Amino acid sequence: MKKKLEVNCPQCKKKFEYYSSEFRPFCSERCRLIDLGQWLEESYTVPVEKLTEDEYLTLEQLIDEKNKNEDSST
Ligand SMILES: [Zn+2]
């Protein structure tokens, strides 16, 4: 049986199929980055929605590092 779950993206409020998104609970990478950028805002003064490709990559790296830290702490 295929699991199907429709949720609203916490960032853009768009409805999407939860299991079809690599970026859940967000509908897209952009929404995930925007959201993460919001909590990174203290160190990130650039408006997140205007990130360049390089800035996205930097943000990705920050996120990866954070995820790794979280993984090892549990
Ligand atoms: Zn979204």
N, CA, C, O and the ligand as a Tripos MOL2 file, in Angstrom:
@<TRIPOS>MOLECULE
protein
  297   295    75     0     0
PROTEIN
NO_CHARGES

@<TRIPOS>ATOM
      1 N           0.8290   -1.2100    0.0000 N.3       1 MET1
      2 CA          0.0000    0.0000    0.0000 C.3       1 MET1
      3 C           0.8560    1.2500    0.0000 C.2       1 MET1
      4 O           1.8260    1.3690    0.7490 O.2       1 MET1
      5 N           0.4790    2.1570   -0.8430 N.am      2 LYS2
      6 CA          1.2390    3.3950   -0.9390 C.3       2 LYS2
      7 C           0.7200    4.3920    0.0920 C.2       2 LYS2
      8 O          -0.4750    4.6740    0.1780 O.2       2 LYS2
      9 N           1.6310    4.8920    0.8400 N.am      3 LYS3
     10 CA          1.2460    5.9040    1.8200 C.3       3 LYS3
     11 C           1.0670    7.2430    1.1400 C.2       3 LYS3
     12 O           1.8960    7.6700    0.3360 O.2       3 LYS3
     13 N          -0.0160    7.8890    1.4710 N.am      4 LYS4
     14 CA         -0.2130    9.2100    0.8970 C.3       4 LYS4
     15 C          -0.6570   10.1760    1.9850 C.2       4 LYS4
     16 O          -1.5490    9.8860    2.7830 O.2       4 LYS4
     17 N          -0.0300   11.2850    1.9910 N.am      5 LEU5
     18 CA         -0.3590   12.2530    3.0210 C.3       5 LEU5
     19 C          -0.2330   13.6560    2.4380 C.2       5 LEU5
     20 O           0.8360   14.0730    1.9930 O.2       5 LEU5
     21 N          -1.3310   14.3550    2.4550 N.am      6 GLU6
     22 CA         -1.2850   15.7240    1.9540 C.3       6 GLU6
     23 C          -1.1430   16.6850    3.1260 C.2       6 GLU6
     24 O          -1.9220   16.6600    4.0790 O.2       6 GLU6
     25 N          -0.1410   17.5170    3.0260 N.am      7 VAL7
     26 CA          0.0800   18.4910    4.0890 C.3       7 VAL7
     27 C           0.2800   19.8620    3.4740 C.2       7 VAL7
     28 O           0.5290   19.9990    2.2760 O.2       7 VAL7
     29 N           0.1650   20.8580    4.3080 N.am      8 ASN8
     30 CA          0.4600   22.2070    3.8490 C.3       8 ASN8
     31 C           1.8920   22.5450    4.2370 C.2       8 ASN8
     32 O           2.3160   22.3190    5.3700 O.2       8 ASN8
     33 N           2.6110   23.0790    3.2950 N.am      9 CYS9
     34 CA          3.9760   23.4910    3.5590 C.3       9 CYS9
     35 C           3.9850   24.5590    4.6480 C.2       9 CYS9
     36 O           3.2570   25.5470    4.5470 O.2       9 CYS9
     37 N           4.8030   24.3730    5.6920 N.am     10 PRO10
     38 CA          4.8270   25.3670    6.7720 C.3      10 PRO10
     39 C           5.3450   26.7220    6.3160 C.2      10 PRO10
     40 O           5.1340   27.7330    6.9860 O.2      10 PRO10
     41 N           6.0180   26.7400    5.1840 N.am     11 GLN11
     42 CA          6.6040   27.9910    4.7160 C.3      11 GLN11
     43 C           5.6830   28.7330    3.7580 C.2      11 GLN11
     44 O           5.3420   29.8890    4.0080 O.2      11 GLN11
     45 N           5.2730   28.0940    2.6700 N.am     12 CYS12
     46 CA          4.4680   28.8040    1.6710 C.3      12 CYS12
     47 C           2.9920   28.4410    1.7560 C.2      12 CYS12
     48 O           2.1630   29.0010    1.0390 O.2      12 CYS12
     49 N           2.6670   27.4890    2.6490 N.am     13 LYS13
     50 CA          1.2750   27.0650    2.8990 C.3      13 LYS13
     51 C           0.6600   26.3310    1.7220 C.2      13 LYS13
     52 O          -0.5470   26.0900    1.6990 O.2      13 LYS13
     53 N           1.4700   25.9810    0.7620 N.am     14 LYS14
     54 CA          0.9750   25.2500   -0.3930 C.3      14 LYS14
     55 C           0.7660   23.7870   -0.0160 C.2      14 LYS14
     56 O           1.5170   23.2210    0.7790 O.2      14 LYS14
     57 N          -0.2640   23.1890   -0.5980 N.am     15 LYS15
     58 CA         -0.5250   21.7930   -0.3340 C.3      15 LYS15
     59 C           0.3890   20.9200   -1.1780 C.2      15 LYS15
     60 O           0.5760   21.1670   -2.3690 O.2      15 LYS15
     61 N           0.9520   19.9040   -0.5530 N.am     16 PHE16
     62 CA          1.7810   18.9930   -1.3400 C.3      16 PHE16
     63 C           1.7390   17.6040   -0.7270 C.2      16 PHE16
     64 O           1.2840   17.4110    0.4000 O.2      16 PHE16
     65 N           2.2260   16.6430   -1.5000 N.am     17 GLU17
     66 CA          2.2240   15.2690   -1.0400 C.3      17 GLU17
     67 C           3.4840   15.0380   -0.1980 C.2      17 GLU17
     68 O           4.6080   15.0770   -0.6980 O.2      17 GLU17
     69 N           3.2560   14.8010    1.0730 N.am     18 TYR18
     70 CA          4.3430   14.7630    2.0400 C.3      18 TYR18
     71 C           5.4840   13.8380    1.6220 C.2      18 TYR18
     72 O           6.6510   14.2290    1.6460 O.2      18 TYR18
     73 N           5.1440   12.6240    1.2430 N.am     19 TYR19
     74 CA          6.1880   11.6390    0.9540 C.3      19 TYR19
     75 C           6.8590   11.8550   -0.3860 C.2      19 TYR19
     76 O           7.8680   11.2170   -0.6860 O.2      19 TYR19
     77 N           6.3140   12.7450   -1.1940 N.am     20 SER20
     78 CA          6.9270   12.9850   -2.4890 C.3      20 SER20
     79 C           7.9800   14.0810   -2.4200 C.2      20 SER20
     80 O           8.7150   14.3080   -3.3810 O.2      20 SER20
     81 N           8.0490   14.7520   -1.2910 N.am     21 SER21
     82 CA          9.0000   15.8460   -1.1740 C.3      21 SER21
     83 C          10.2660   15.3920   -0.4750 C.2      21 SER21
     84 O          10.2190   14.7900    0.5980 O.2      21 SER21
     85 N          11.3940   15.6850   -1.0950 N.am     22 GLU22
     86 CA         12.6790   15.3920   -0.4570 C.3      22 GLU22
     87 C          12.9370   16.3410    0.6970 C.2      22 GLU22
     88 O          13.8160   16.1070    1.5270 O.2      22 GLU22
     89 N          12.1800   17.3910    0.7400 N.am     23 PHE23
     90 CA         12.5090   18.4760    1.6600 C.3      23 PHE23
     91 C          11.4790   18.6030    2.7630 C.2      23 PHE23
     92 O          11.3650   19.6480    3.4030 O.2      23 PHE23
     93 N          10.7250   17.5260    2.9830 N.am     24 ARG24
     94 CA          9.7020   17.5920    4.0090 C.3      24 ARG24
     95 C          10.2860   17.9690    5.3630 C.2      24 ARG24
     96 O          11.4240   17.6020    5.6590 O.2      24 ARG24
     97 N           9.5640   18.6670    6.1630 N.am     25 PRO25
     98 CA          8.1410   18.9620    5.9790 C.3      25 PRO25
     99 C           7.8480   20.1020    5.0000 C.2      25 PRO25
    100 O           6.7220   20.5960    4.9460 O.2      25 PRO25
    101 N           8.8350   20.5120    4.2430 N.am     26 PHE26
    102 CA          8.5930   21.5980    3.2940 C.3      26 PHE26
    103 C           8.3450   21.0470    1.9010 C.2      26 PHE26
    104 O           8.7460   19.9250    1.5900 O.2      26 PHE26
    105 N           7.6840   21.8370    1.0610 N.am     27 CYS27
    106 CA          7.3280   21.3680   -0.2710 C.3      27 CYS27
    107 C           8.5240   21.4260   -1.1990 C.2      27 CYS27
    108 O           8.5710   20.7080   -2.1980 O.2      27 CYS27
    109 N           9.4770   22.2620   -0.8850 N.am     28 SER28
    110 CA         10.5970   22.4470   -1.7970 C.3      28 SER28
    111 C          11.8430   22.8620   -1.0400 C.2      28 SER28
    112 O          11.7930   23.2810    0.1170 O.2      28 SER28
    113 N          12.9530   22.7310   -1.7290 N.am     29 GLU29
    114 CA         14.2190   23.1300   -1.1250 C.3      29 GLU29
    115 C          14.1940   24.6060   -0.7440 C.2      29 GLU29
    116 O          14.7030   25.0100    0.3010 O.2      29 GLU29
    117 N          13.5870   25.3920   -1.6200 N.am     30 ARG30
    118 CA         13.5490   26.8290   -1.3610 C.3      30 ARG30
    119 C          12.8140   27.1410   -0.0540 C.2      30 ARG30
    120 O          13.2730   27.9470    0.7550 O.2      30 ARG30
    121 N          11.6760   26.4910    0.1340 N.am     31 CYS31
    122 CA         10.9220   26.7350    1.3640 C.3      31 CYS31
    123 C          11.7220   26.3010    2.5820 C.2      31 CYS31
    124 O          11.7150   26.9710    3.6150 O.2      31 CYS31
    125 N          12.4110   25.1750    2.4510 N.am     32 ARG32
    126 CA         13.2160   24.7060    3.5690 C.3      32 ARG32
    127 C          14.3160   25.7140    3.8950 C.2      32 ARG32
    128 O          14.5680   26.0320    5.0570 O.2      32 ARG32
    129 N          14.9630   26.2080    2.8350 N.am     33 LEU33
    130 CA         16.0440   27.1550    3.0540 C.3      33 LEU33
    131 C          15.5350   28.4550    3.6420 C.2      33 LEU33
    132 O          16.1630   29.0460    4.5200 O.2      33 LEU33
    133 N          14.3840   28.8920    3.1450 N.am     34 ILE34
    134 CA         13.8220   30.1290    3.6880 C.3      34 ILE34
    135 C          13.5460   29.9550    5.1780 C.2      34 ILE34
    136 O          13.8490   30.8290    5.9900 O.2      34 ILE34
    137 N          12.9680   28.8130    5.5130 N.am     35 ASP35
    138 CA         12.6480   28.5730    6.9180 C.3      35 ASP35
    139 C          13.8990   28.4830    7.7760 C.2      35 ASP35
    140 O          13.9840   29.0980    8.8390 O.2      35 ASP35
    141 N          14.8670   27.7100    7.3010 N.am     36 LEU36
    142 CA         16.1080   27.5890    8.0560 C.3      36 LEU36
    143 C          16.8270   28.9200    8.1280 C.2      36 LEU36
    144 O          17.4440   29.2640    9.1350 O.2      36 LEU36
    145 N          16.7300   29.6680    7.0220 N.am     37 GLY37
    146 CA         17.3460   30.9820    7.0010 C.3      37 GLY37
    147 C          16.7450   31.8940    8.0460 C.2      37 GLY37
    148 O          17.4150   32.7720    8.5900 O.2      37 GLY37
    149 N          15.4580   31.6700    8.3200 N.am     38 GLN38
    150 CA         14.8170   32.5180    9.3130 C.3      38 GLN38
    151 C          15.3830   32.2760   10.7010 C.2      38 GLN38
    152 O          15.5660   33.2160   11.4740 O.2      38 GLN38
    153 N          15.6610   31.0160   11.0180 N.am     39 TRP39
    154 CA         16.2650   30.8160   12.3380 C.3      39 TRP39
    155 C          17.7580   31.0760   12.3470 C.2      39 TRP39
    156 O          18.3700   31.2330   13.4030 O.2      39 TRP39
    157 N          18.3370   31.1190   11.1540 N.am     40 LEU40
    158 CA         19.7590   31.4870   11.0790 C.3      40 LEU40
    159 C          19.9490   32.9990   10.9920 C.2      40 LEU40
    160 O          21.0670   33.5080   10.9190 O.2      40 LEU40
    161 N          18.8190   33.6930   11.0030 N.am     41 GLU41
    162 CA         18.8260   35.1260   10.7460 C.3      41 GLU41
    163 C          19.8050   35.9090   11.6160 C.2      41 GLU41
    164 O          20.3550   36.9230   11.1850 O.2      41 GLU41
    165 N          20.0150   35.4390   12.8270 N.am     42 GLU42
    166 CA         20.9260   36.1600   13.7040 C.3      42 GLU42
    167 C          22.3270   36.2410   13.1280 C.2      42 GLU42
    168 O          23.0070   37.2590   13.2600 O.2      42 GLU42
    169 N          22.7580   35.1480   12.4800 N.am     43 SER43
    170 CA         24.0760   35.1710   11.8600 C.3      43 SER43
    171 C          23.9840   35.5280   10.3850 C.2      43 SER43
    172 O          24.9860   35.8550    9.7480 O.2      43 SER43
    173 N          22.7880   35.4620    9.8610 N.am     44 TYR44
    174 CA         22.5590   35.7440    8.4430 C.3      44 TYR44
    175 C          21.7390   37.0070    8.2970 C.2      44 TYR44
    176 O          20.5340   37.0030    8.5500 O.2      44 TYR44
    177 N          22.3810   38.0830    7.8910 N.am     45 THR45
    178 CA         21.6430   39.3360    7.8320 C.3      45 THR45
    179 C          21.0310   39.5840    6.4530 C.2      45 THR45
    180 O          20.2470   40.5170    6.2800 O.2      45 THR45
    181 N          21.3840   38.7590    5.4810 N.am     46 VAL46
    182 CA         20.8490   38.9180    4.1280 C.3      46 VAL46
    183 C          19.4040   38.4210    4.0800 C.2      46 VAL46
    184 O          19.0860   37.3860    4.6660 O.2      46 VAL46
    185 N          18.5350   39.1450    3.3940 N.am     47 PRO47
    186 CA         17.1670   38.6170    3.2400 C.3      47 PRO47
    187 C          17.2090   37.2690    2.5450 C.2      47 PRO47
    188 O          17.7260   37.1380    1.4360 O.2      47 PRO47
    189 N          16.6620   36.2830    3.2110 N.am     48 VAL48
    190 CA         16.8170   34.9090    2.7590 C.3      48 VAL48
    191 C          16.2150   34.6720    1.3830 C.2      48 VAL48
    192 O          16.7180   33.8590    0.6070 O.2      48 VAL48
    193 N          15.1500   35.3770    1.0890 N.am     49 GLU49
    194 CA         14.4970   35.1370   -0.1850 C.3      49 GLU49
    195 C          15.2890   35.6810   -1.3630 C.2      49 GLU49
    196 O          14.9410   35.4250   -2.5160 O.2      49 GLU49
    197 N          16.3330   36.4160   -1.0880 N.am     50 LYS50
    198 CA         17.1550   36.9380   -2.1710 C.3      50 LYS50
    199 C          18.5300   36.2790   -2.2020 C.2      50 LYS50
    200 O          19.4940   36.8660   -2.6910 O.2      50 LYS50
    201 N          18.6140   35.0870   -1.6920 N.am     51 LEU51
    202 CA         19.8900   34.3920   -1.6750 C.3      51 LEU51
    203 C          20.3800   34.0920   -3.0960 C.2      51 LEU51
    204 O          19.6030   33.7550   -3.9890 O.2      51 LEU51
    205 N          21.6840   34.2260   -3.2680 N.am     52 THR52
    206 CA         22.2810   33.7880   -4.5220 C.3      52 THR52
    207 C          22.5520   32.2940   -4.4330 C.2      52 THR52
    208 O          22.3850   31.6800   -3.3790 O.2      52 THR52
    209 N          22.9680   31.7250   -5.5420 N.am     53 GLU53
    210 CA         23.2410   30.2950   -5.5540 C.3      53 GLU53
    211 C          24.3370   29.9340   -4.5520 C.2      53 GLU53
    212 O          24.2470   28.9260   -3.8520 O.2      53 GLU53
    213 N          25.3640   30.7650   -4.4960 N.am     54 ASP54
    214 CA         26.4580   30.5200   -3.5520 C.3      54 ASP54
    215 C          25.9790   30.5850   -2.1080 C.2      54 ASP54
    216 O          26.4120   29.8140   -1.2510 O.2      54 ASP54
    217 N          25.0860   31.5130   -1.8670 N.am     55 GLU55
    218 CA         24.5630   31.6480   -0.5030 C.3      55 GLU55
    219 C          23.6930   30.4580   -0.1240 C.2      55 GLU55
    220 O          23.6890   30.0010    1.0190 O.2      55 GLU55
    221 N          22.9710   29.9820   -1.1000 N.am     56 TYR56
    222 CA         22.2040   28.7630   -0.8560 C.3      56 TYR56
    223 C          23.1230   27.6280   -0.4390 C.2      56 TYR56
    224 O          22.8410   26.8930    0.5080 O.2      56 TYR56
    225 N          24.2310   27.4980   -1.1650 N.am     57 LEU57
    226 CA         25.1740   26.4280   -0.8690 C.3      57 LEU57
    227 C          25.7430   26.5960    0.5320 C.2      57 LEU57
    228 O          25.8890   25.6260    1.2760 O.2      57 LEU57
    229 N          26.0580   27.8230    0.8780 N.am     58 THR58
    230 CA         26.5710   28.0890    2.2150 C.3      58 THR58
    231 C          25.5440   27.7130    3.2690 C.2      58 THR58
    232 O          25.8650   27.1050    4.2900 O.2      58 THR58
    233 N          24.3200   28.0850    3.0010 N.am     59 LEU59
    234 CA         23.2470   27.7740    3.9310 C.3      59 LEU59
    235 C          23.0770   26.2640    4.0410 C.2      59 LEU59
    236 O          22.8680   25.7270    5.1290 O.2      59 LEU59
    237 N          23.1690   25.5920    2.9070 N.am     60 GLU60
    238 CA         23.0890   24.1320    2.9000 C.3      60 GLU60
    239 C          24.1650   23.5360    3.8050 C.2      60 GLU60
    240 O          23.9100   22.6100    4.5750 O.2      60 GLU60
    241 N          25.3610   24.0830    3.6950 N.am     61 GLN61
    242 CA         26.4640   23.5610    4.5000 C.3      61 GLN61
    243 C          26.1910   23.7620    5.9810 C.2      61 GLN61
    244 O          26.4400   22.8740    6.7970 O.2      61 GLN61
    245 N          25.6800   24.9340    6.3180 N.am     62 LEU62
    246 CA         25.3510   25.2130    7.7080 C.3      62 LEU62
    247 C          24.3080   24.2250    8.2170 C.2      62 LEU62
    248 O          24.3790   23.7310    9.3430 O.2      62 LEU62
    249 N          23.3510   23.9600    7.3570 N.am     63 ILE63
    250 CA         22.2760   23.0460    7.7230 C.3      63 ILE63
    251 C          22.8330   21.6420    7.9030 C.2      63 ILE63
    252 O          22.4930   20.9450    8.8590 O.2      63 ILE63
    253 N          23.6890   21.2370    6.9750 N.am     64 ASP64
    254 CA         24.2920   19.9150    7.0740 C.3      64 ASP64
    255 C          25.0470   19.7580    8.3760 C.2      64 ASP64
    256 O          24.9280   18.7450    9.0640 O.2      64 ASP64
    257 N          25.8210   20.7720    8.7010 N.am     65 GLU65
    258 CA         26.5880   20.7190    9.9440 C.3      65 GLU65
    259 C          25.6720   20.6130   11.1430 C.2      65 GLU65
    260 O          25.9290   19.8490   12.0740 O.2      65 GLU65
    261 N          24.6170   21.3740   11.1100 N.am     66 LYS66
    262 CA         23.6730   21.3350   12.2280 C.3      66 LYS66
    263 C          23.0450   19.9440   12.3270 C.2      66 LYS66
    264 O          22.9110   19.3900   13.4180 O.2      66 LYS66
    265 N          22.6640   19.3920   11.1820 N.am     67 ASN67
    266 CA         22.0570   18.0650   11.1870 C.3      67 ASN67
    267 C          23.0100   17.0220   11.7360 C.2      67 ASN67
    268 O          22.6130   16.1420   12.4990 O.2      67 ASN67
    269 N          24.2550   17.1250   11.3470 N.am     68 LYS68
    270 CA         25.2530   16.1740   11.8410 C.3      68 LYS68
    271 C          25.3890   16.2840   13.3460 C.2      68 LYS68
    272 O          25.4520   15.2770   14.0500 O.2      68 LYS68
    273 N          25.4320   17.4980   13.8280 N.am     69 ASN69
    274 CA         25.5280   17.7090   15.2660 C.3      69 ASN69
    275 C          24.3370   17.1120   15.9890 C.2      69 ASN69
    276 O          24.4720   16.5150   17.0580 O.2      69 ASN69
    277 N          23.1770   17.2820   15.3930 N.am     70 GLU70
    278 CA         21.9720   16.7490   16.0240 C.3      70 GLU70
    279 C          21.9880   15.2370   16.0280 C.2      70 GLU70
    280 O          21.5690   14.6040   16.9970 O.2      70 GLU70
    281 N          22.4780   14.6540   14.9280 N.am     71 ASP71
    282 CA         22.5350   13.2080   14.8380 C.3      71 ASP71
    283 C          23.4370   12.6220   15.9040 C.2      71 ASP71
    284 O          23.0970   11.6210   16.5340 O.2      71 ASP71
    285 N          24.5770   13.2400   16.1050 N.am     72 SER72
    286 CA         25.5530   12.6580   17.0270 C.3      72 SER72
    287 C          25.1330   12.8630   18.4830 C.2      72 SER72
    288 O          25.6060   12.1640   19.3790 O.2      72 SER72
    289 N          24.2500   13.8160   18.7040 N.am     73 SER73
    290 CA         23.8610   14.0950   20.0880 C.3      73 SER73
    291 C          22.7320   13.1850   20.5460 C.2      73 SER73
    292 O          22.4150   13.1280   21.7340 O.2      73 SER73
    293 N          22.1340   12.4830   19.6130 N.am     74 THR74
    294 CA         21.0420   11.6040   20.0340 C.3      74 THR74
    295 C          21.4740   10.1550   20.1670 C.2      74 THR74
    296 O          20.6610    9.2980   20.5140 O.2      74 THR74
    297 ZN          6.5450   25.5230    0.3400 Zn       75 ZN75
@<TRIPOS>BOND
     1     1     2 1
     2     2     3 1
     3     3     4 2
     4     3     5 am
     5     5     6 1
     6     6     7 1
     7     7     8 2
     8     7     9 am
     9     9    10 1
    10    10    11 1
    11    11    12 2
    12    11    13 am
    13    13    14 1
    14    14    15 1
    15    15    16 2
    16    15    17 am
    17    17    18 1
    18    18    19 1
    19    19    20 2
    20    19    21 am
    21    21    22 1
    22    22    23 1
    23    23    24 2
    24    23    25 am
    25    25    26 1
    26    26    27 1
    27    27    28 2
    28    27    29 am
    29    29    30 1
    30    30    31 1
    31    31    32 2
    32    31    33 am
    33    33    34 1
    34    34    35 1
    35    35    36 2
    36    35    37 am
    37    37    38 1
    38    38    39 1
    39    39    40 2
    40    39    41 am
    41    41    42 1
    42    42    43 1
    43    43    44 2
    44    43    45 am
    45    45    46 1
    46    46    47 1
    47    47    48 2
    48    47    49 am
    49    49    50 1
    50    50    51 1
    51    51    52 2
    52    51    53 am
    53    53    54 1
    54    54    55 1
    55    55    56 2
    56    55    57 am
    57    57    58 1
    58    58    59 1
    59    59    60 2
    60    59    61 am
    61    61    62 1
    62    62    63 1
    63    63    64 2
    64    63    65 am
    65    65    66 1
    66    66    67 1
    67    67    68 2
    68    67    69 am
    69    69    70 1
    70    70    71 1
    71    71    72 2
    72    71    73 am
    73    73    74 1
    74    74    75 1
    75    75    76 2
    76    75    77 am
    77    77    78 1
    78    78    79 1
    79    79    80 2
    80    79    81 am
    81    81    82 1
    82    82    83 1
    83    83    84 2
    84    83    85 am
    85    85    86 1
    86    86    87 1
    87    87    88 2
    88    87    89 am
    89    89    90 1
    90    90    91 1
    91    91    92 2
    92    91    93 am
    93    93    94 1
    94    94    95 1
    95    95    96 2
    96    95    97 am
    97    97    98 1
    98    98    99 1
    99    99   100 2
   100    99   101 am
   101   101   102 1
   102   102   103 1
   103   103   104 2
   104   103   105 am
   105   105   106 1
   106   106   107 1
   107   107   108 2
   108   107   109 am
   109   109   110 1
   110   110   111 1
   111   111   112 2
   112   111   113 am
   113   113   114 1
   114   114   115 1
   115   115   116 2
   116   115   117 am
   117   117   118 1
   118   118   119 1
   119   119   120 2
   120   119   121 am
   121   121   122 1
   122   122   123 1
   123   123   124 2
   124   123   125 am
   125   125   126 1
   126   126   127 1
   127   127   128 2
   128   127   129 am
   129   129   130 1
   130   130   131 1
   131   131   132 2
   132   131   133 am
   133   133   134 1
   134   134   135 1
   135   135   136 2
   136   135   137 am
   137   137   138 1
   138   138   139 1
   139   139   140 2
   140   139   141 am
   141   141   142 1
   142   142   143 1
   143   143   144 2
   144   143   145 am
   145   145   146 1
   146   146   147 1
   147   147   148 2
   148   147   149 am
   149   149   150 1
   150   150   151 1
   151   151   152 2
   152   151   153 am
   153   153   154 1
   154   154   155 1
   155   155   156 2
   156   155   157 am
   157   157   158 1
   158   158   159 1
   159   159   160 2
   160   159   161 am
   161   161   162 1
   162   162   163 1
   163   163   164 2
   164   163   165 am
   165   165   166 1
   166   166   167 1
   167   167   168 2
   168   167   169 am
   169   169   170 1
   170   170   171 1
   171   171   172 2
   172   171   173 am
   173   173   174 1
   174   174   175 1
   175   175   176 2
   176   175   177 am
   177   177   178 1
   178   178   179 1
   179   179   180 2
   180   179   181 am
   181   181   182 1
   182   182   183 1
   183   183   184 2
   184   183   185 am
   185   185   186 1
   186   186   187 1
   187   187   188 2
   188   187   189 am
   189   189   190 1
   190   190   191 1
   191   191   192 2
   192   191   193 am
   193   193   194 1
   194   194   195 1
   195   195   196 2
   196   195   197 am
   197   197   198 1
   198   198   199 1
   199   199   200 2
   200   199   201 am
   201   201   202 1
   202   202   203 1
   203   203   204 2
   204   203   205 am
   205   205   206 1
   206   206   207 1
   207   207   208 2
   208   207   209 am
   209   209   210 1
   210   210   211 1
   211   211   212 2
   212   211   213 am
   213   213   214 1
   214   214   215 1
   215   215   216 2
   216   215   217 am
   217   217   218 1
   218   218   219 1
   219   219   220 2
   220   219   221 am
   221   221   222 1
   222   222   223 1
   223   223   224 2
   224   223   225 am
   225   225   226 1
   226   226   227 1
   227   227   228 2
   228   227   229 am
   229   229   230 1
   230   230   231 1
   231   231   232 2
   232   231   233 am
   233   233   234 1
   234   234   235 1
   235   235   236 2
   236   235   237 am
   237   237   238 1
   238   238   239 1
   239   239   240 2
   240   239   241 am
   241   241   242 1
   242   242   243 1
   243   243   244 2
   244   243   245 am
   245   245   246 1
   246   246   247 1
   247   247   248 2
   248   247   249 am
   249   249   250 1
   250   250   251 1
   251   251   252 2
   252   251   253 am
   253   253   254 1
   254   254   255 1
   255   255   256 2
   256   255   257 am
   257   257   258 1
   258   258   259 1
   259   259   260 2
   260   259   261 am
   261   261   262 1
   262   262   263 1
   263   263   264 2
   264   263   265 am
   265   265   266 1
   266   266   267 1
   267   267   268 2
   268   267   269 am
   269   269   270 1
   270   270   271 1
   271   271   272 2
   272   271   273 am
   273   273   274 1
   274   274   275 1
   275   275   276 2
   276   275   277 am
   277   277   278 1
   278   278   279 1
   279   279   280 2
   280   279   281 am
   281   281   282 1
   282   282   283 1
   283   283   284 2
   284   283   285 am
   285   285   286 1
   286   286   287 1
   287   287   288 2
   288   287   289 am
   289   289   290 1
   290   290   291 1
   291   291   292 2
   292   291   293 am
   293   293   294 1
   294   294   295 1
   295   295   296 2
@<TRIPOS>SUBSTRUCTURE
     1 MET1         2 RESIDUE 1 A MET
     2 LYS2         6 RESIDUE 1 A LYS
     3 LYS3        10 RESIDUE 1 A LYS
     4 LYS4        14 RESIDUE 1 A LYS
     5 LEU5        18 RESIDUE 1 A LEU
     6 GLU6        22 RESIDUE 1 A GLU
     7 VAL7        26 RESIDUE 1 A VAL
     8 ASN8        30 RESIDUE 1 A ASN
     9 CYS9        34 RESIDUE 1 A CYS
    10 PRO10       38 RESIDUE 1 A PRO
    11 GLN11       42 RESIDUE 1 A GLN
    12 CYS12       46 RESIDUE 1 A CYS
    13 LYS13       50 RESIDUE 1 A LYS
    14 LYS14       54 RESIDUE 1 A LYS
    15 LYS15       58 RESIDUE 1 A LYS
    16 PHE16       62 RESIDUE 1 A PHE
    17 GLU17       66 RESIDUE 1 A GLU
    18 TYR18       70 RESIDUE 1 A TYR
    19 TYR19       74 RESIDUE 1 A TYR
    20 SER20       78 RESIDUE 1 A SER
    21 SER21       82 RESIDUE 1 A SER
    22 GLU22       86 RESIDUE 1 A GLU
    23 PHE23       90 RESIDUE 1 A PHE
    24 ARG24       94 RESIDUE 1 A ARG
    25 PRO25       98 RESIDUE 1 A PRO
    26 PHE26      102 RESIDUE 1 A PHE
    27 CYS27      106 RESIDUE 1 A CYS
    28 SER28      110 RESIDUE 1 A SER
    29 GLU29      114 RESIDUE 1 A GLU
    30 ARG30      118 RESIDUE 1 A ARG
    31 CYS31      122 RESIDUE 1 A CYS
    32 ARG32      126 RESIDUE 1 A ARG
    33 LEU33      130 RESIDUE 1 A LEU
    34 ILE34      134 RESIDUE 1 A ILE
    35 ASP35      138 RESIDUE 1 A ASP
    36 LEU36      142 RESIDUE 1 A LEU
    37 GLY37      146 RESIDUE 1 A GLY
    38 GLN38      150 RESIDUE 1 A GLN
    39 TRP39      154 RESIDUE 1 A TRP
    40 LEU40      158 RESIDUE 1 A LEU
    41 GLU41      162 RESIDUE 1 A GLU
    42 GLU42      166 RESIDUE 1 A GLU
    43 SER43      170 RESIDUE 1 A SER
    44 TYR44      174 RESIDUE 1 A TYR
    45 THR45      178 RESIDUE 1 A THR
    46 VAL46      182 RESIDUE 1 A VAL
    47 PRO47      186 RESIDUE 1 A PRO
    48 VAL48      190 RESIDUE 1 A VAL
    49 GLU49      194 RESIDUE 1 A GLU
    50 LYS50      198 RESIDUE 1 A LYS
    51 LEU51      202 RESIDUE 1 A LEU
    52 THR52      206 RESIDUE 1 A THR
    53 GLU53      210 RESIDUE 1 A GLU
    54 ASP54      214 RESIDUE 1 A ASP
    55 GLU55      218 RESIDUE 1 A GLU
    56 TYR56      222 RESIDUE 1 A TYR
    57 LEU57      226 RESIDUE 1 A LEU
    58 THR58      230 RESIDUE 1 A THR
    59 LEU59      234 RESIDUE 1 A LEU
    60 GLU60      238 RESIDUE 1 A GLU
    61 GLN61      242 RESIDUE 1 A GLN
    62 LEU62      246 RESIDUE 1 A LEU
    63 ILE63      250 RESIDUE 1 A ILE
    64 ASP64      254 RESIDUE 1 A ASP
    65 GLU65      258 RESIDUE 1 A GLU
    66 LYS66      262 RESIDUE 1 A LYS
    67 ASN67      266 RESIDUE 1 A ASN
    68 LYS68      270 RESIDUE 1 A LYS
    69 ASN69      274 RESIDUE 1 A ASN
    70 GLU70      278 RESIDUE 1 A GLU
    71 ASP71      282 RESIDUE 1 A ASP
    72 SER72      286 RESIDUE 1 A SER
    73 SER73      290 RESIDUE 1 A SER
    74 THR74      294 RESIDUE 1 A THR
    75 ZN75       297 GROUP 0 **** ****
